Amino acid sequence: MTDVRRTGPPRRLEDRTRLSVPIEGEVDGIWQRAFHAQVTEEARQHADLPGSDFFGRSLTINSDHITFYFVGDASLLPTYLDMIEGAITPANEVAAQERHRLYAAGAEAEREVKDRDEDMERELKAWVEKQPAPV
């Protein structure tokens, strides 16, 4: 089950334009893609916000934090943090659905392989039974 959540306040890294927001939970490629898509959508909804395009492109998502570059006015920072916060829950839901879909597809593929193997085994046994007895 996916349940990523923000675990603390953002902090500035050595580069004064980079901020890091701590998170915890199951962060894998599926969640990273879902989160990035959600944040990009949030940024599109704030097209009038200075730097919103750059914000989506600057995101880096690791297992314990989300890093982004922020070069805007300090009064805009809460808006960007709200975008991150607002994208976490939908990303959790999308990632959970995608994992479920992938697990179901994997299980279906395994069933098909098992059925195919059983069919081949039956056909081989039938073929062996039809062969004349050795003399």
N, C-alpha and C positions, 0 to 999 in steps of 0.2 A: 504494500500500500504506500502510495506516495503521500508524504506530508512534510513538505519543506516549509519552514517558517523563519521569519526574521528573528534573530536572537539578541540584537543589541543595537545601539546607536551606530551611525556611520562614523568612520574615522578617516582622517587624511593620512595618506601614505607619504613616503619621502618626497615624491613629486607633488607639490601643493595642488596640482589640478586633478590628482587621482584620489578618489574616495573608495572606501571599501565598506560594504554592508554585510555583517556576519549573518550567516544562515545555518541551519542544521536540517538534516533529513536526508532522504534518498535522492541524491543528485547524480543522475546519469545522463547519457546523451539524449535520451528521449525527453527527460525533463528540461535539459538545457535548451533543446530546440523549441519546446513548447513555451518556455519562459521567454526566450528571445522573441518568438513570434508575438506573444502577448505584449511585451514591452514595446516592440516596434509598432503594434497597433495602437497602444496607448499614446505613443509619440505622434502618430499620424493624427490622432484626435486633437492633439495640441499643436497643430501645424504653425500656429501663430507664436508659439513659445520659442524664443531664441535658442538655437543649438539643439533643437529636438531631433533633427536628423542625425547629427553627430552623436548624440546621446545613445541612440539605438545601436549605432555601429561601434561605439567604443566599449560596449559591455563585454566583460570577461566573467565567465561563471565557473567557479571552482567548487570543490566539495564542501567548503566551509564559508565561502564568501562570494559576493558579487562585487566586481570592481568596475568603475566607470570613470571617465574623465569629465570634469566639470569646470568649464571656463566662464560660465555665466555669472550674472549678478547674484550675490549671496541671497537676496530675497527670493530667488527662483529655486534654490536648493530644495525647500520643502515640496515643491511641485514635482521635482524629479524623484525624490524619495517616495512620494505618494504613488508615482507611476510604478516604482519597483514594488512597493507594498501591494498595490492593486493588482499586479500581474502574477503574484505568487499563487494565490488561491485558484484562479482559472488555469494556470500552468499545472498545478497539482491535479486538477480534474482532467485536463486534456491528456496529461502523461499517464494517468491511471487508465483512462479509456484506451489509449494507444497500446499500453502494455497488455491490457485484457485482449485487445484485438490481435496483437502479435502472439500471445500465448495460445489463443484459440486457433490461429492459423497454424502455429507450430504443432499443436495437438492433432489438428486435422491432417497435416502432412504426415505425421507419424502413423496415424491410422491408415492412410492411403498406402504408405510403404508396407505396413504390416499386412494389409489386405492383398497387396500385389505379391508379396513374398509367399503368402499362404496359397494364392492362386497358382503361382509358379510351382510350388511344391506339389499341389494336387495334380497339375498337368504332367509333371515329371513322373509321379507315381503311376498315373494312368498310362503314360507312354511306356514305362518299364513293364507294367502288367501286360501290355499288348505285344511285347517282343516275344518271338518264339524262344522256346526253351533251348539251351545249348545242348548240342549232341555229344 
